[in-house]
Amino acid sequence: MAWLRLLRIAALPSALSNILIGYLLAHQSWQPSMPLVWLLVSSACLYLAGMVLNDVFDVEVDRKERPSRPLPSNAVSLSLARNVGYGLLAGGVLFAALASISSLGIAVLIATLVFLYDGPLKRTVFAPMTMGSCRTLNILLGASTAAAIPSDVIWYAVAIGVFVAGITWLAKREAAESQSNSNLIPGSVLMIGGMLTMCYVAWSSASREIANPKFARFFPLAFGFLCLPIVRRLALALSTRSGKAVQTTVITSLKSLIIFDACMALLIENGRPVYSIVLLALLGASWLLGRVTKLT
């Protein structure tokens, strides 16, 4: 149980979802399957490494503020956690190399950013964009075995990265009872910017990829509809400036990442939902894992 808490596996399905949608949009299917398997394992290793090393770097702070966590409570050895974290980081790079040279290059960038985010950049203004860049690169890692990554995949990856940067900004002080505008406003602006970019990508992609004109018009509206609960929670957080409202916004937004990917999957095969159903199953997995460990 201590290791499950340390790994925070409840958010792992969203990282795997990013790989699946990147691969799907770049290849128009999940074939060939073997490179996709290597990319999924690579992404899982890099994600889990980030979770473990996050607590390794924060252990002194956690001993004072969160002594019940696995490392300060000695439920998990600090030296073992450090070795596992760096081992997973190296594993993520090696598994990516089995997919392609391009995958290897992107995995090296992700591993570097994971180290920088968990370590020297954690408490700087660069931290949110570093985390967002990890998400952008994770989607591009999924698309990295294609001969050329389509522009729509790149823009979708950027949109998700900006959105996640906003979530990270909000989450910096989510435990505080009273939130400041210096935390809420930049995070909200980034999240809204990311969602608007996603809606634009949905409109642009649907006009080219979906043969049915009625569905092509509906598709970007569906994306906008998915954003409404997040916008509503953001508005509540801004008006009340309460930590509880911010935490709810962060959790809702993190869960929405898989739903956004599932919606993008409808672009394949003119809206038939087979791929989307598989991706939504990851949301169910995230919910089940969330009953064991917290999402944030």
C-alpha positions in Angstrom: 0.0 0.0 0.0 2.9 2.4 0.8 4.3 1.9 -2.7 0.9 2.5 -4.3 0.7 5.8 -2.4 4.2 6.7 -3.4 3.7 5.9 -7.1 0.3 7.7 -7.2 -0.9 5.3 -9.8 -4.4 6.8 -10.0 -3.2 9.3 -12.7 -1.2 6.8 -14.7 -4.1 5.9 -17.0 -4.1 9.6 -18.2 -0.5 9.3 -19.3 -1.2 6.0 -21.1 -4.2 7.7 -22.8 -1.9 10.4 -24.1 0.3 7.7 -25.8 -2.8 6.0 -27.2 -4.2 9.1 -28.8 -0.9 10.3 -30.1 -0.3 7.0 -31.8 -3.9 6.7 -33.1 -3.9 10.2 -34.6 -0.5 9.7 -36.2 -1.1 6.2 -37.6 -5.0 6.2 -38.0 -5.0 2.9 -36.0 -3.2 1.1 -33.2 -1.2 -0.9 -35.7 1.6 -2.0 -35.7 1.1 -2.9 -32.1 4.6 -3.7 -30.9 6.0 -0.1 -31.1 2.9 1.0 -29.3 3.5 -1.5 -26.5 7.1 -0.1 -26.0 5.8 3.4 -25.9 3.1 2.6 -23.3 5.7 0.9 -21.1 8.1 3.8 -21.6 5.5 6.4 -20.7 4.5 4.4 -17.6 8.1 4.2 -16.4 8.7 8.0 -17.0 5.5 8.9 -15.2 6.1 6.6 -12.2 9.7 7.9 -12.0 8.4 11.4 -11.7 6.1 10.5 -8.9 8.8 8.7 -6.9 11.5 11.3 -7.4 9.0 14.1 -6.5 8.8 12.6 -3.0 12.5 11.9 -2.9 13.3 15.6 -3.5 10.6 16.8 -1.1 11.4 14.4 1.8 12.8 17.1 4.1 9.7 19.3 3.6 7.4 16.3 4.0 9.0 15.4 7.3 7.8 18.7 8.7 4.5 19.2 6.8 3.3 15.7 5.7 5.0 13.2 8.0 2.5 10.5 7.2 3.7 10.1 3.6 5.6 6.9 2.7 9.1 8.3 2.8 9.0 10.5 6.0 7.1 7.8 7.8 9.8 5.3 6.8 7.2 3.0 5.2 9.5 3.1 2.2 13.2 3.4 2.4 14.5 6.7 1.0 17.6 5.1 -0.7 15.4 2.4 -2.2 12.9 5.0 -3.5 15.8 7.0 -5.0 17.2 3.9 -6.8 13.7 2.9 -8.1 13.0 6.4 -9.3 16.2 6.8 -11.3 15.9 3.2 -12.5 12.4 3.9 -13.8 13.7 7.0 -15.5 16.4 5.0 -17.3 13.9 2.3 -18.1 11.6 4.8 -19.8 14.4 5.9 -22.1 15.5 2.4 -22.9 12.0 1.2 -23.7 11.4 4.2 -26.0 14.6 3.3 -27.9 13.0 -0.1 -28.7 10.2 1.8 -30.6 12.3 4.2 -32.7 15.2 6.7 -32.6 12.7 9.6 -32.6 11.0 8.0 -29.6 14.4 7.8 -27.8 15.0 11.5 -28.4 11.6 12.5 -27.0 12.0 10.2 -24.0 15.3 11.7 -23.2 13.7 15.2 -23.2 10.9 14.0 -21.0 13.3 12.3 -18.5 15.3 15.6 -18.4 12.2 17.6 -17.7 11.0 15.2 -15.0 14.3 15.6 -13.2 14.2 19.4 -13.5 10.6 19.6 -12.4 11.1 17.4 -9.3 14.4 19.0 -8.5 15.8 22.5 -9.2 12.6 23.9 -10.8 10.0 22.6 -8.4 9.5 25.9 -6.5 10.1 28.3 -9.4 7.8 30.0 -11.8 9.1 27.6 -14.5 7.6 24.6 -12.8 4.1 24.7 -14.4 5.4 25.1 -17.9 7.9 22.3 -17.3 5.1 20.0 -16.2 3.0 21.1 -19.2 5.9 20.4 -21.5 6.1 16.8 -20.1 2.5 16.3 -21.2 3.0 17.8 -24.6 6.0 15.6 -25.2 4.2 12.5 -23.9 1.5 12.9 -26.6 4.3 13.5 -29.2 6.0 10.3 -27.8 2.9 8.4 -28.8 3.1 9.8 -32.3 6.9 9.5 -32.6 7.1 6.3 -34.7 5.2 7.9 -37.6 7.2 9.1 -40.6 6.0 12.6 -39.9 3.9 13.9 -37.0 0.7 15.5 -38.3 0.3 19.2 -37.4 -3.0 18.6 -35.7 -1.3 16.2 -33.3 1.3 18.8 -32.5 -1.3 21.5 -31.8 -3.4 19.1 -29.7 -0.3 18.2 -27.7 0.5 21.9 -27.2 -3.0 22.6 -26.1 -3.0 19.8 -23.6 0.4 21.0 -22.3 -0.9 24.5 -21.8 -3.9 23.1 -20.0 -1.8 21.0 -17.7 0.5 23.9 -17.0 -2.6 25.8 -15.8 -3.7 22.9 -13.6 -0.1 22.7 -12.1 -0.2 26.4 -11.4 -3.5 26.0 -9.5 -2.3 22.9 -7.7 0.8 24.6 -6.3 -1.1 25.9 -3.2 -4.3 23.9 -3.4 -4.0 22.8 0.2 -4.2 26.4 1.5 -7.6 27.4 2.8 -7.5 30.8 1.2 -6.2 31.2 -2.4 -4.6 34.3 -3.9 -5.3 35.9 -7.2 -1.6 35.5 -8.1 -2.2 31.8 -8.0 -5.7 31.6 -9.4 -5.5 34.0 -12.4 -2.4 32.7 -14.2 -3.6 29.1 -13.7 -7.1 29.9 -15.0 -5.8 31.9 -18.0 -3.5 28.9 -19.0 -6.3 26.4 -18.6 -8.8 28.5 -20.6 -6.2 29.1 -23.3 -5.5 25.3 -23.5 -9.2 24.5 -23.8 -9.8 27.2 -26.5 -6.8 25.7 -28.5 -8.3 22.2 -28.2 -11.6 23.5 -29.5 -9.9 25.1 -32.5 -8.0 21.8 -33.2 -11.2 19.9 -33.0 -12.9 22.3 -35.5 -9.9 22.3 -37.8 -9.5 18.5 -37.7 -13.2 17.7 -38.1 -13.5 19.9 -41.2 -10.9 17.7 -42.9 -11.2 14.3 -41.4 -14.9 13.7 -40.9 -16.9 13.0 -44.0 -20.4 13.5 -42.4 -20.9 17.3 -42.5 -23.4 17.2 -39.6 -21.0 15.3 -37.3 -18.2 17.6 -38.4 -20.1 20.6 -37.2 -21.1 18.8 -34.0 -17.6 17.6 -33.1 -16.1 21.0 -32.0 -19.3 21.7 -30.1 -18.8 18.5 -28.2 -15.4 19.6 -27.2 -16.8 22.8 -25.9 -19.4 21.0 -24.0 -16.7 18.9 -22.3 -15.0 22.2 -21.1 -18.1 23.6 -19.4 -17.8 21.7 -16.1 -14.2 22.8 -15.8 -15.1 26.5 -16.6 -17.8 26.4 -14.0 -15.5 25.0 -11.4 -12.9 27.6 -12.3 -15.4 30.4 -11.9 -16.4 29.0 -8.5 -12.7 28.9 -7.4 -12.1 32.4 -8.6 -15.2 33.8 -6.8 -14.7 31.9 -3.5 -10.9 31.7 -3.5 -11.2 28.6 -1.3 -8.7 25.7 -1.3 -11.5 23.1 -1.5 -12.9 24.7 -4.7 -9.4 24.7 -6.2 -8.8 21.1 -5.3 -12.1 20.1 -6.9 -11.1 22.0 -10.0 -7.7 20.3 -10.2 -9.2 16.8 -9.8 -12.0 17.4 -12.3 -9.5 18.8 -14.8 -7.1 15.8 -14.4 -9.9 13.4 -15.0 -11.0 15.3 -18.1 -7.6 14.6 -19.8 -8.8 11.1 -20.7 -12.2 12.4 -21.9 -10.5 14.9 -24.2 -8.4 12.1 -25.7 -11.5 9.9 -26.1 -13.2 12.7 -27.9 -10.3 13.2 -30.3 -10.4 9.5 -31.0 -13.8 10.1 -32.7 -11.9 11.7 -35.6 -10.8 8.2 -36.7 -13.2 6.1 -38.8 -15.7 9.0 -39.1 -16.9 9.1 -35.5 -17.3 5.4 -34.8 -16.7 5.1 -31.0 -14.6 1.9 -30.8 -11.3 3.7 -30.0 -13.1 6.1 -27.7 -14.6 3.3 -25.6 -11.2 1.8 -25.0 -9.9 5.2 -23.9 -12.8 5.8 -21.6 -12.1 2.4 -20.0 -8.9 4.0 -18.7 -11.1 6.6 -16.9 -12.7 3.7 -15.1 -9.3 2.3 -14.3 -8.3 5.8 -12.9 -11.4 5.9 -10.8 -10.7 2.4 -9.3 -7.1 3.2 -8.6 -8.2 6.5 -7.1 -10.0 4.5 -4.4 -6.6 3.2 -3.3 -4.5 6.4 -3.8 -5.2 10.1 -4.2 -5.1 11.6 -7.7 -3.0 14.6 -6.5 
